[in-house]
Amino acid sequence: MPDMTGIVVIAQEGRLQLMDDAGVSHLFLLGPSSGAEPQQLYPLQARQARVRIAYSEPPHVIGLLAERIEVLDAEPAA
């Protein structure tokens, strides 16, 4: 399964926008097996958390499906 690392810049309901290391933004939708709830995305966006997302690319969906989200920074950098 492919994965992508970056910063969570926008969170809304079950969606998030991730800016990758090259500065490109990607739209992710929470997958049913992601183990995450929509309300858990807001703190990640508020602190601009660095995460790794394992994802799939389902047909007929605008965006990528987040299958697993791993937070890489426990606290924001000082």
PDB file with SEQRES, HELIX, SHEET and CRYST1 records, atoms N, CA, C and O in Angstrom:
SEQRES   1 A   78  MET PRO ASP MET THR GLY ILE VAL VAL ILE ALA GLN GLU          
SEQRES   2 A   78  GLY ARG LEU GLN LEU MET ASP ASP ALA GLY VAL SER HIS          
SEQRES   3 A   78  LEU PHE LEU LEU GLY PRO SER SER GLY ALA GLU PRO GLN          
SEQRES   4 A   78  GLN LEU TYR PRO LEU GLN ALA ARG GLN ALA ARG VAL ARG          
SEQRES   5 A   78  ILE ALA TYR SER GLU PRO PRO HIS VAL ILE GLY LEU LEU          
SEQRES   6 A   78  ALA GLU ARG ILE GLU VAL LEU ASP ALA GLU PRO ALA ALA          
HELIX    1 AA1 PRO A   38  GLN A   40  5                                   3    
HELIX    2 AA2 LEU A   41  ALA A   46  1                                   6    
SHEET    1 AA1 6 ASP A   3  GLN A  12  0                                        
SHEET    2 AA1 6 ARG A  15  ASP A  20 -1                                        
SHEET    3 AA1 6 SER A  25  LEU A  30 -1                                        
SHEET    4 AA1 6 LEU A  64  VAL A  71  1                                        
SHEET    5 AA1 6 ARG A  50  SER A  56 -1                                        
SHEET    6 AA1 6 ASP A   3  GLN A  12 -1                                        
CRYST1    1.000    1.000    1.000  90.00  90.00  90.00 P 1           1          
ATOM      1  N   MET A   1       0.852  -1.169   0.000  1.00  0.00           N  
ATOM      2  CA  MET A   1       0.000   0.000   0.000  1.00  0.00           C  
ATOM      3  C   MET A   1       0.902   1.238   0.000  1.00  0.00           C  
ATOM      4  O   MET A   1       1.820   1.334   0.815  1.00  0.00           O  
ATOM      5  N   PRO A   2       0.647   2.177  -0.903  1.00  0.00           N  
ATOM      6  CA  PRO A   2       1.471   3.385  -0.923  1.00  0.00           C  
ATOM      7  C   PRO A   2       1.218   4.244   0.312  1.00  0.00           C  
ATOM      8  O   PRO A   2       0.166   4.152   0.945  1.00  0.00           O  
ATOM      9  N   ASP A   3       2.200   5.079   0.642  1.00  0.00           N  
ATOM     10  CA  ASP A   3       2.002   6.024   1.734  1.00  0.00           C  
ATOM     11  C   ASP A   3       2.594   7.372   1.352  1.00  0.00           C  
ATOM     12  O   ASP A   3       3.377   7.486   0.409  1.00  0.00           O  
ATOM     13  N   MET A   4       2.201   8.383   2.106  1.00  0.00           N  
ATOM     14  CA  MET A   4       2.635   9.750   1.857  1.00  0.00           C  
ATOM     15  C   MET A   4       2.848  10.438   3.195  1.00  0.00           C  
ATOM     16  O   MET A   4       2.092  10.225   4.143  1.00  0.00           O  
ATOM     17  N   THR A   5       3.882  11.263   3.263  1.00  0.00           N  
ATOM     18  CA  THR A   5       4.204  11.991   4.480  1.00  0.00           C  
ATOM     19  C   THR A   5       4.045  13.483   4.214  1.00  0.00           C  
ATOM     20  O   THR A   5       4.398  13.974   3.142  1.00  0.00           O  
ATOM     21  N   GLY A   6       3.511  14.198   5.201  1.00  0.00           N  
ATOM     22  CA  GLY A   6       3.365  15.636   5.062  1.00  0.00           C  
ATOM     23  C   GLY A   6       2.707  16.262   6.275  1.00  0.00           C  
ATOM     24  O   GLY A   6       2.624  15.660   7.345  1.00  0.00           O  
ATOM     25  N   ILE A   7       2.241  17.493   6.079  1.00  0.00           N  
ATOM     26  CA  ILE A   7       1.636  18.301   7.137  1.00  0.00           C  
ATOM     27  C   ILE A   7       0.135  18.416   6.892  1.00  0.00           C  
ATOM     28  O   ILE A   7      -0.293  18.676   5.768  1.00  0.00           O  
ATOM     29  N   VAL A   8      -0.667  18.222   7.941  1.00  0.00           N  
ATOM     30  CA  VAL A   8      -2.115  18.395   7.836  1.00  0.00           C  
ATOM     31  C   VAL A   8      -2.410  19.900   7.863  1.00  0.00           C  
ATOM     32  O   VAL A   8      -2.176  20.565   8.872  1.00  0.00           O  
ATOM     33  N   VAL A   9      -2.921  20.425   6.753  1.00  0.00           N  
ATOM     34  CA  VAL A   9      -3.176  21.862   6.673  1.00  0.00           C  
ATOM     35  C   VAL A   9      -4.651  22.218   6.769  1.00  0.00           C  
ATOM     36  O   VAL A   9      -4.993  23.334   7.162  1.00  0.00           O  
ATOM     37  N   ILE A  10      -5.532  21.282   6.413  1.00  0.00           N  
ATOM     38  CA  ILE A  10      -6.978  21.530   6.503  1.00  0.00           C  
ATOM     39  C   ILE A  10      -7.648  20.241   6.959  1.00  0.00           C  
ATOM     40  O   ILE A  10      -7.291  19.155   6.501  1.00  0.00           O  
ATOM     41  N   ALA A  11      -8.618  20.360   7.860  1.00  0.00           N  
ATOM     42  CA  ALA A  11      -9.444  19.221   8.274  1.00  0.00           C  
ATOM     43  C   ALA A  11     -10.895  19.682   8.292  1.00  0.00           C  
ATOM     44  O   ALA A  11     -11.215  20.733   8.848  1.00  0.00           O  
ATOM     45  N   GLN A  12     -11.762  18.896   7.688  1.00  0.00           N  
ATOM     46  CA  GLN A  12     -13.190  19.215   7.686  1.00  0.00           C  
ATOM     47  C   GLN A  12     -13.974  17.912   7.593  1.00  0.00           C  
ATOM     48  O   GLN A  12     -13.851  17.161   6.625  1.00  0.00           O  
ATOM     49  N   GLU A  13     -14.780  17.663   8.617  1.00  0.00           N  
ATOM     50  CA  GLU A  13     -15.569  16.439   8.708  1.00  0.00           C  
ATOM     51  C   GLU A  13     -14.650  15.242   8.515  1.00  0.00           C  
ATOM     52  O   GLU A  13     -13.698  15.106   9.283  1.00  0.00           O  
ATOM     53  N   GLY A  14     -14.866  14.392   7.570  1.00  0.00           N  
ATOM     54  CA  GLY A  14     -14.045  13.208   7.370  1.00  0.00           C  
ATOM     55  C   GLY A  14     -12.985  13.379   6.300  1.00  0.00           C  
ATOM     56  O   GLY A  14     -12.520  12.403   5.710  1.00  0.00           O  
ATOM     57  N   ARG A  15     -12.598  14.645   6.047  1.00  0.00           N  
ATOM     58  CA  ARG A  15     -11.619  14.924   4.998  1.00  0.00           C  
ATOM     59  C   ARG A  15     -10.447  15.704   5.571  1.00  0.00           C  
ATOM     60  O   ARG A  15     -10.572  16.415   6.568  1.00  0.00           O  
ATOM     61  N   LEU A  16      -9.303  15.549   4.910  1.00  0.00           N  
ATOM     62  CA  LEU A  16      -8.159  16.368   5.288  1.00  0.00           C  
ATOM     63  C   LEU A  16      -7.319  16.656   4.058  1.00  0.00           C  
ATOM     64  O   LEU A  16      -7.302  15.897   3.090  1.00  0.00           O  
ATOM     65  N   GLN A  17      -6.621  17.786   4.133  1.00  0.00           N  
ATOM     66  CA  GLN A  17      -5.679  18.144   3.076  1.00  0.00           C  
ATOM     67  C   GLN A  17      -4.283  18.007   3.647  1.00  0.00           C  
ATOM     68  O   GLN A  17      -3.977  18.541   4.713  1.00  0.00           O  
ATOM     69  N   LEU A  18      -3.445  17.289   2.931  1.00  0.00           N  
ATOM     70  CA  LEU A  18      -2.075  17.053   3.342  1.00  0.00           C  
ATOM     71  C   LEU A  18      -1.150  17.756   2.358  1.00  0.00           C  
ATOM     72  O   LEU A  18      -1.280  17.584   1.146  1.00  0.00           O  
ATOM     73  N   MET A  19      -0.214  18.551   2.882  1.00  0.00           N  
ATOM     74  CA  MET A  19       0.816  19.135   2.032  1.00  0.00           C  
ATOM     75  C   MET A  19       2.054  18.264   2.157  1.00  0.00           C  
ATOM     76  O   MET A  19       2.631  18.138   3.237  1.00  0.00           O  
ATOM     77  N   ASP A  20       2.458  17.662   1.039  1.00  0.00           N  
ATOM     78  CA  ASP A  20       3.607  16.764   1.073  1.00  0.00           C  
ATOM     79  C   ASP A  20       4.920  17.540   1.130  1.00  0.00           C  
ATOM     80  O   ASP A  20       4.918  18.771   1.119  1.00  0.00           O  
ATOM     81  N   ASP A  21       6.031  16.826   1.190  1.00  0.00           N  
ATOM     82  CA  ASP A  21       7.338  17.456   1.347  1.00  0.00           C  
ATOM     83  C   ASP A  21       7.735  18.308   0.148  1.00  0.00           C  
ATOM     84  O   ASP A  21       8.608  19.168   0.268  1.00  0.00           O  
ATOM     85  N   ALA A  22       7.110  18.085  -1.000  1.00  0.00           N  
ATOM     86  CA  ALA A  22       7.383  18.884  -2.193  1.00  0.00           C  
ATOM     87  C   ALA A  22       6.472  20.113  -2.277  1.00  0.00           C  
ATOM     88  O   ALA A  22       6.575  20.900  -3.218  1.00  0.00           O  
ATOM     89  N   GLY A  23       5.574  20.279  -1.285  1.00  0.00           N  
ATOM     90  CA  GLY A  23       4.668  21.420  -1.280  1.00  0.00           C  
ATOM     91  C   GLY A  23       3.399  21.213  -2.076  1.00  0.00           C  
ATOM     92  O   GLY A  23       2.667  22.171  -2.322  1.00  0.00           O  
ATOM     93  N   VAL A  24       3.116  19.981  -2.488  1.00  0.00           N  
ATOM     94  CA  VAL A  24       1.915  19.653  -3.244  1.00  0.00           C  
ATOM     95  C   VAL A  24       0.824  19.216  -2.279  1.00  0.00           C  
ATOM     96  O   VAL A  24       1.077  18.428  -1.368  1.00  0.00           O  
ATOM     97  N   SER A  25      -0.393  19.725  -2.476  1.00  0.00           N  
ATOM     98  CA  SER A  25      -1.519  19.384  -1.607  1.00  0.00           C  
ATOM     99  C   SER A  25      -2.292  18.197  -2.155  1.00  0.00           C  
ATOM    100  O   SER A  25      -2.456  18.056  -3.367  1.00  0.00           O  
ATOM    101  N   HIS A  26      -2.767  17.341  -1.252  1.00  0.00           N  
ATOM    102  CA  HIS A  26      -3.524  16.147  -1.614  1.00  0.00           C  
ATOM    103  C   HIS A  26      -4.752  16.048  -0.714  1.00  0.00           C  
ATOM    104  O   HIS A  26      -4.666  16.292   0.489  1.00  0.00           O  
ATOM    105  N   LEU A  27      -5.890  15.689  -1.297  1.00  0.00           N  
ATOM    106  CA  LEU A  27      -7.132  15.501  -0.555  1.00  0.00           C  
ATOM    107  C   LEU A  27      -7.268  14.042  -0.151  1.00  0.00           C  
ATOM    108  O   LEU A  27      -7.125  13.143  -0.980  1.00  0.00           O  
ATOM    109  N   PHE A  28      -7.549  13.811   1.137  1.00  0.00           N  
ATOM    110  CA  PHE A  28      -7.777  12.472   1.664  1.00  0.00           C  
ATOM    111  C   PHE A  28      -9.149  12.403   2.306  1.00  0.00           C  
ATOM    112  O   PHE A  28      -9.602  13.356   2.940  1.00  0.00           O  
ATOM    113  N   LEU A  29      -9.800  11.271   2.136  1.00  0.00           N  
ATOM    114  CA  LEU A  29     -11.047  10.956   2.812  1.00  0.00           C  
ATOM    115  C   LEU A  29     -10.740   9.837   3.789  1.00  0.00           C  
ATOM    116  O   LEU A  29      -9.990   8.919   3.458  1.00  0.00           O  
ATOM    117  N   LEU A  30     -11.309   9.896   4.994  1.00  0.00           N  
ATOM    118  CA  LEU A  30     -11.086   8.822   5.964  1.00  0.00           C  
ATOM    119  C   LEU A  30     -11.746   7.542   5.480  1.00  0.00           C  
ATOM    120  O   LEU A  30     -12.934   7.526   5.158  1.00  0.00           O  
ATOM    121  N   GLY A  31     -10.978   6.487   5.432  1.00  0.00           N  
ATOM    122  CA  GLY A  31     -11.516   5.191   5.062  1.00  0.00           C  
ATOM    123  C   GLY A  31     -12.141   4.523   6.275  1.00  0.00           C  
ATOM    124  O   GLY A  31     -11.783   4.851   7.406  1.00  0.00           O  
ATOM    125  N   PRO A  32     -13.065   3.594   6.068  1.00  0.00           N  
ATOM    126  CA  PRO A  32     -13.726   2.925   7.190  1.00  0.00           C  
ATOM    127  C   PRO A  32     -12.775   2.093   8.040  1.00  0.00           C  
ATOM    128  O   PRO A  32     -13.068   1.827   9.206  1.00  0.00           O  
ATOM    129  N   SER A  33     -11.650   1.680   7.484  1.00  0.00           N  
ATOM    130  CA  SER A  33     -10.694   0.881   8.248  1.00  0.00           C  
ATOM    131  C   SER A  33      -9.528   1.710   8.784  1.00  0.00           C  
ATOM    132  O   SER A  33      -8.549   1.148   9.273  1.00  0.00           O  
ATOM    133  N   SER A  34      -9.618   3.031   8.699  1.00  0.00           N  
ATOM    134  CA  SER A  34      -8.503   3.902   9.097  1.00  0.00           C  
ATOM    135  C   SER A  34      -8.270   3.923  10.603  1.00  0.00           C  
ATOM    136  O   SER A  34      -7.170   4.241  11.053  1.00  0.00           O  
ATOM    137  N   GLY A  35      -9.279   3.592  11.376  1.00  0.00           N  
ATOM    138  CA  GLY A  35      -9.142   3.635  12.828  1.00  0.00           C  
ATOM    139  C   GLY A  35      -9.215   5.045  13.387  1.00  0.00           C  
ATOM    140  O   GLY A  35      -8.954   5.254  14.572  1.00  0.00           O  
ATOM    141  N   ALA A  36      -9.566   6.013  12.556  1.00  0.00           N  
ATOM    142  CA  ALA A  36      -9.654   7.412  12.992  1.00  0.00           C  
ATOM    143  C   ALA A  36     -11.088   7.908  12.851  1.00  0.00           C  
ATOM    144  O   ALA A  36     -11.840   7.460  11.985  1.00  0.00           O  
ATOM    145  N   GLU A  37     -11.442   8.841  13.722  1.00  0.00           N  
ATOM    146  CA  GLU A  37     -12.754   9.485  13.673  1.00  0.00           C  
ATOM    147  C   GLU A  37     -12.575  10.908  13.163  1.00  0.00           C  
ATOM    148  O   GLU A  37     -11.520  11.504  13.380  1.00  0.00           O  
ATOM    149  N   PRO A  38     -13.575  11.467  12.491  1.00  0.00           N  
ATOM    150  CA  PRO A  38     -13.443  12.827  11.967  1.00  0.00           C  
ATOM    151  C   PRO A  38     -13.011  13.859  13.009  1.00  0.00           C  
ATOM    152  O   PRO A  38     -12.220  14.748  12.694  1.00  0.00           O  
ATOM    153  N   GLN A  39     -13.510  13.763  14.235  1.00  0.00           N  
ATOM    154  CA  GLN A  39     -13.164  14.757  15.258  1.00  0.00           C  
ATOM    155  C   GLN A  39     -11.694  14.681  15.675  1.00  0.00           C  
ATOM    156  O   GLN A  39     -11.180  15.626  16.274  1.00  0.00           O  
ATOM    157  N   GLN A  40     -11.013  13.587  15.372  1.00  0.00           N  
ATOM    158  CA  GLN A  40      -9.590  13.464  15.688  1.00  0.00           C  
ATOM    159  C   GLN A  40      -8.707  14.235  14.707  1.00  0.00           C  
ATOM    160  O   GLN A  40      -7.525  14.452  14.974  1.00  0.00           O  
ATOM    161  N   LEU A  41      -9.271  14.644  13.585  1.00  0.00           N  
ATOM    162  CA  LEU A  41      -8.486  15.363  12.582  1.00  0.00           C  
ATOM    163  C   LEU A  41      -8.241  16.820  12.965  1.00  0.00           C  
ATOM    164  O   LEU A  41      -7.206  17.383  12.607  1.00  0.00           O  
ATOM    165  N   TYR A  42      -9.179  17.440  13.687  1.00  0.00           N  
ATOM    166  CA  TYR A  42      -9.069  18.877  13.991  1.00  0.00           C  
ATOM    167  C   TYR A  42      -7.829  19.228  14.811  1.00  0.00           C  
ATOM    168  O   TYR A  42      -7.172  20.219  14.492  1.00  0.00           O  
ATOM    169  N   PRO A  43      -7.475  18.471  15.849  1.00  0.00           N  
ATOM    170  CA  PRO A  43      -6.238  18.788  16.572  1.00  0.00           C  
ATOM    171  C   PRO A  43      -4.994  18.640  15.701  1.00  0.00           C  
ATOM    172  O   PRO A  43      -4.025  19.379  15.877  1.00  0.00           O  
ATOM    173  N   LEU A  44      -5.010  17.693  14.767  1.00  0.00           N  
ATOM    174  CA  LEU A  44      -3.869  17.535  13.862  1.00  0.00           C  
ATOM    175  C   LEU A  44      -3.717  18.765  12.976  1.00  0.00           C  
ATOM    176  O   LEU A  44      -2.603  19.225  12.724  1.00  0.00           O  
ATOM    177  N   GLN A  45      -4.827  19.285  12.513  1.00  0.00           N  
ATOM    178  CA  GLN A  45      -4.782  20.491  11.678  1.00  0.00           C  
ATOM    179  C   GLN A  45      -4.383  21.700  12.507  1.00  0.00           C  
ATOM    180  O   GLN A  45      -3.597  22.527  12.045  1.00  0.00           O  
ATOM    181  N   ALA A  46      -4.902  21.820  13.715  1.00  0.00           N  
ATOM    182  CA  ALA A  46      -4.619  22.986  14.558  1.00  0.00           C  
ATOM    183  C   ALA A  46      -3.134  23.126  14.856  1.00  0.00           C  
ATOM    184  O   ALA A  46      -2.620  24.242  14.942  1.00  0.00           O  
ATOM    185  N   ARG A  47      -2.449  22.016  15.012  1.00  0.00           N  
ATOM    186  CA  ARG A  47      -1.012  22.101  15.310  1.00  0.00           C  
ATOM    187  C   ARG A  47      -0.134  21.826  14.095  1.00  0.00           C  
ATOM    188  O   ARG A  47       1.089  21.729  14.205  1.00  0.00           O  
ATOM    189  N   GLN A  48      -0.786  21.699  12.914  1.00  0.00           N  
ATOM    190  CA  GLN A  48      -0.050  21.449  11.665  1.00  0.00           C  
ATOM    191  C   GLN A  48       0.846  20.211  11.828  1.00  0.00           C  
ATOM    192  O   GLN A  48       2.041  20.250  11.534  1.00  0.00           O  
ATOM    193  N   ALA A  49       0.245  19.127  12.297  1.00  0.00           N  
ATOM    194  CA  ALA A  49       0.972  17.898  12.612  1.00  0.00           C  
ATOM    195  C   ALA A  49       1.561  17.246  11.365  1.00  0.00           C  
ATOM    196  O   ALA A  49       0.981  17.295  10.280  1.00  0.00           O  
ATOM    197  N   ARG A  50       2.708  16.646  11.550  1.00  0.00           N  
ATOM    198  CA  ARG A  50       3.351  15.864  10.493  1.00  0.00           C  
ATOM    199  C   ARG A  50       2.874  14.423  10.641  1.00  0.00           C  
ATOM    200  O   ARG A  50       2.986  13.833  11.715  1.00  0.00           O  
ATOM    201  N   VAL A  51       2.341  13.858   9.553  1.00  0.00           N  
ATOM    202  CA  VAL A  51       1.765  12.517   9.588  1.00  0.00           C  
ATOM    203  C   VAL A  51       2.227  11.707   8.371  1.00  0.00           C  
ATOM    204  O   VAL A  51       2.701  12.251   7.374  1.00  0.00           O  
ATOM    205  N   ARG A  52       2.070  10.403   8.493  1.00  0.00           N  
ATOM    206  CA  ARG A  52       2.251   9.493   7.358  1.00  0.00           C  
ATOM    207  C   ARG A  52       0.910   8.815   7.138  1.00  0.00           C  
ATOM    208  O   ARG A  52       0.328   8.259   8.070  1.00  0.00           O  
ATOM    209  N   ILE A  53       0.424   8.862   5.915  1.00  0.00           N  
ATOM    210  CA  ILE A  53      -0.870   8.263   5.587  1.00  0.00           C  
ATOM    211  C   ILE A  53      -0.663   7.142   4.573  1.00  0.00           C  
ATOM    212  O   ILE A  53      -0.133   7.368   3.486  1.00  0.00           O  
ATOM    213  N   ALA A  54      -1.085   5.937   4.937  1.00  0.00           N  
ATOM    214  CA  ALA A  54      -1.158   4.824   3.994  1.00  0.00           C  
ATOM    215  C   ALA A  54      -2.512   4.957   3.309  1.00  0.00           C  
ATOM    216  O   ALA A  54      -3.528   5.153   3.976  1.00  0.00           O  
ATOM    217  N   TYR A  55      -2.533   4.852   1.998  1.00  0.00           N  
ATOM    218  CA  TYR A  55      -3.769   5.159   1.276  1.00  0.00           C  
ATOM    219  C   TYR A  55      -4.001   4.223   0.096  1.00  0.00           C  
ATOM    220  O   TYR A  55      -3.109   3.503  -0.350  1.00  0.00           O  
ATOM    221  N   SER A  56      -5.240   4.267  -0.388  1.00  0.00           N  
ATOM    222  CA  SER A  56      -5.607   3.583  -1.624  1.00  0.00           C  
ATOM    223  C   SER A  56      -6.218   4.620  -2.551  1.00  0.00           C  
ATOM    224  O   SER A  56      -6.575   5.718  -2.125  1.00  0.00           O  
ATOM    225  N   GLU A  57      -6.334   4.259  -3.822  1.00  0.00           N  
ATOM    226  CA  GLU A  57      -6.890   5.158  -4.830  1.00  0.00           C  
ATOM    227  C   GLU A  57      -8.127   4.506  -5.447  1.00  0.00           C  
ATOM    228  O   GLU A  57      -8.044   3.903  -6.517  1.00  0.00           O  
ATOM    229  N   PRO A  58      -9.270   4.627  -4.778  1.00  0.00           N  
ATOM    230  CA  PRO A  58     -10.475   3.980  -5.306  1.00  0.00           C  
ATOM    231  C   PRO A  58     -10.963   4.679  -6.576  1.00  0.00           C  
ATOM    232  O   PRO A  58     -10.802   5.891  -6.723  1.00  0.00           O  
ATOM    233  N   PRO A  59     -11.557   3.912  -7.490  1.00  0.00           N  
ATOM    234  CA  PRO A  59     -12.102   4.529  -8.701  1.00  0.00           C  
ATOM    235  C   PRO A  59     -13.340   5.362  -8.374  1.00  0.00           C  
ATOM    236  O   PRO A  59     -14.053   5.074  -7.413  1.00  0.00           O  
ATOM    237  N   HIS A  60     -13.580   6.355  -9.146  1.00  0.00           N  
ATOM    238  CA  HIS A  60     -14.789   7.182  -9.048  1.00  0.00           C  
ATOM    239  C   HIS A  60     -14.871   7.984  -7.752  1.00  0.00           C  
ATOM    240  O   HIS A  60     -15.967   8.319  -7.303  1.00  0.00           O  
ATOM    241  N   VAL A  61     -13.717   8.297  -7.143  1.00  0.00           N  
ATOM    242  CA  VAL A  61     -13.686   9.106  -5.927  1.00  0.00           C  
ATOM    243  C   VAL A  61     -12.705  10.247  -6.168  1.00  0.00           C  
ATOM    244  O   VAL A  61     -11.593  10.030  -6.650  1.00  0.00           O  
ATOM    245  N   ILE A  62     -13.122  11.454  -5.831  1.00  0.00           N  
ATOM    246  CA  ILE A  62     -12.217  12.593  -5.941  1.00  0.00           C  
ATOM    247  C   ILE A  62     -11.417  12.642  -4.655  1.00  0.00           C  
ATOM    248  O   ILE A  62     -11.929  13.067  -3.619  1.00  0.00           O  
ATOM    249  N   GLY A  63     -10.196  12.221  -4.708  1.00  0.00           N  
ATOM    250  CA  GLY A  63      -9.336  12.191  -3.536  1.00  0.00           C  
ATOM    251  C   GLY A  63      -8.819  10.786  -3.283  1.00  0.00           C  
ATOM    252  O   GLY A  63      -9.186   9.833  -3.969  1.00  0.00           O  
ATOM    253  N   LEU A  64      -7.972  10.684  -2.298  1.00  0.00           N  
ATOM    254  CA  LEU A  64      -7.369   9.420  -1.899  1.00  0.00           C  
ATOM    255  C   LEU A  64      -8.040   8.926  -0.623  1.00  0.00           C  
ATOM    256  O   LEU A  64      -8.515   9.736   0.173  1.00  0.00           O  
ATOM    257  N   LEU A  65      -8.086   7.643  -0.420  1.00  0.00           N  
ATOM    258  CA  LEU A  65      -8.738   7.062   0.745  1.00  0.00           C  
ATOM    259  C   LEU A  65      -7.688   6.719   1.798  1.00  0.00           C  
ATOM    260  O   LEU A  65      -6.863   5.829   1.586  1.00  0.00           O  
ATOM    261  N   ALA A  66      -7.715   7.420   2.931  1.00  0.00           N  
ATOM    262  CA  ALA A  66      -6.764   7.190   4.018  1.00  0.00           C  
ATOM    263  C   ALA A  66      -7.118   5.883   4.715  1.00  0.00           C  
ATOM    264  O   ALA A  66      -8.182   5.756   5.320  1.00  0.00           O  
ATOM    265  N   GLU A  67      -6.214   4.918   4.622  1.00  0.00           N  
ATOM    266  CA  GLU A  67      -6.430   3.614   5.239  1.00  0.00           C  
ATOM    267  C   GLU A  67      -5.808   3.547   6.634  1.00  0.00           C  
ATOM    268  O   GLU A  67      -6.292   2.815   7.497  1.00  0.00           O  
ATOM    269  N   ARG A  68      -4.733   4.314   6.854  1.00  0.00           N  
ATOM    270  CA  ARG A  68      -4.063   4.355   8.154  1.00  0.00           C  
ATOM    271  C   ARG A  68      -3.340   5.692   8.288  1.00  0.00           C  
ATOM    272  O   ARG A  68      -2.688   6.144   7.347  1.00  0.00           O  
ATOM    273  N   ILE A  69      -3.456   6.326   9.459  1.00  0.00           N  
ATOM    274  CA  ILE A  69      -2.778   7.597   9.709  1.00  0.00           C  
ATOM    275  C   ILE A  69      -1.848   7.409  10.906  1.00  0.00           C  
ATOM    276  O   ILE A  69      -2.267   6.951  11.969  1.00  0.00           O  
ATOM    277  N   GLU A  70      -0.596   7.767  10.715  1.00  0.00           N  
ATOM    278  CA  GLU A  70       0.403   7.681  11.772  1.00  0.00           C  
ATOM    279  C   GLU A  70       0.933   9.084  12.060  1.00  0.00           C  
ATOM    280  O   GLU A  70       1.448   9.751  11.161  1.00  0.00           O  
ATOM    281  N   VAL A  71       0.811   9.528  13.292  1.00  0.00           N  
ATOM    282  CA  VAL A  71       1.325  10.841  13.680  1.00  0.00           C  
ATOM    283  C   VAL A  71       2.827  10.702  13.917  1.00  0.00           C  
ATOM    284  O   VAL A  71       3.263   9.854  14.695  1.00  0.00           O  
ATOM    285  N   LEU A  72       3.613  11.541  13.241  1.00  0.00           N  
ATOM    286  CA  LEU A  72       5.061  11.439  13.323  1.00  0.00           C  
ATOM    287  C   LEU A  72       5.651  12.359  14.368  1.00  0.00           C  
ATOM    288  O   LEU A  72       6.741  12.092  14.874  1.00  0.00           O  
ATOM    289  N   ASP A  73       4.963  13.430  14.704  1.00  0.00           N  
ATOM    290  CA  ASP A  73       5.459  14.346  15.741  1.00  0.00           C  
ATOM    291  C   ASP A  73       4.476  14.353  16.892  1.00  0.00           C  
ATOM    292  O   ASP A  73       3.308  14.703  16.716  1.00  0.00           O  
ATOM    293  N   ALA A  74       4.934  13.974  18.050  1.00  0.00           N  
ATOM    294  CA  ALA A  74       4.060  13.924  19.224  1.00  0.00           C  
ATOM    295  C   ALA A  74       3.695  15.318  19.694  1.00  0.00           C  
ATOM    296  O   ALA A  74       2.584  15.529  20.182  1.00  0.00           O  
ATOM    297  N   GLU A  75       4.588  16.261  19.562  1.00  0.00           N  
ATOM    298  CA  GLU A  75       4.356  17.647  19.972  1.00  0.00           C  
ATOM    299  C   GLU A  75       4.881  18.557  18.869  1.00  0.00           C  
ATOM    300  O   GLU A  75       5.802  18.181  18.144  1.00  0.00           O  
ATOM    301  N   PRO A  76       4.302  19.755  18.735  1.00  0.00           N  
ATOM    302  CA  PRO A  76       4.824  20.694  17.744  1.00  0.00           C  
ATOM    303  C   PRO A  76       6.271  21.081  18.052  1.00  0.00           C  
ATOM    304  O   PRO A  76       6.672  21.166  19.213  1.00  0.00           O  
ATOM    305  N   ALA A  77       7.030  21.310  17.009  1.00  0.00           N  
ATOM    306  CA  ALA A  77       8.433  21.708  17.202  1.00  0.00           C  
ATOM    307  C   ALA A  77       8.518  23.099  17.815  1.00  0.00           C  
ATOM    308  O   ALA A  77       7.706  23.970  17.501  1.00  0.00           O  
ATOM    309  N   ALA A  78       9.500  23.311  18.689  1.00  0.00           N  
ATOM    310  CA  ALA A  78       9.666  24.602  19.351  1.00  0.00           C  
ATOM    311  C   ALA A  78      10.562  25.506  18.540  1.00  0.00           C  
ATOM    312  O   ALA A  78      10.819  26.641  18.941  1.00  0.00           O  
TER     313      ALA A  78                                                      
END                                                                             
